[in-house]
Amino acid sequence: MDQRAHLPVIAVGERSALEGLPLAGVALRAAETPDEARETWQSISQMDAIVILTPASAAAIGAHPERETSGPMTVVLPG
């Protein structure tokens, strides 16, 4: 079985864009500003997790999931 099935799922970004995700068991880390997004990313960037980013949060941290080979599995929501 794929070990990622047991990883925590964390969403980072504007609360208004992510408000329904906790209903599916996703941990919400609200980040309303670029500085908050970078600070939150620093706290989770070395975790074994699946991270969902809003486009604004991805831009703030410079995330390019298609190029990443280390760190958490990351996906950016469509804008």
Stockholm file with secondary structure:
# STOCKHOLM 1.0

chainA/1-79         MDQRAHLPVIAVGERSALEGLPLAGVALRAAETPDEARETWQSISQMDAIVILTPASAAAIGAHPERETSGPMTVVLPG
#=GR chainA/1-79 SS CCGGGGSCEEEEECHHHHTTGGGGTCEEEECCSHHHHHHHHHHHTTSSSEEEECHHHHHHHTCCTTTCCSSSEEEECCC
#=GC SS_cons        CCGGGGSCEEEEECHHHHTTGGGGTCEEEECCSHHHHHHHHHHHTTSSSEEEECHHHHHHHTCCTTTCCSSSEEEECCC
//
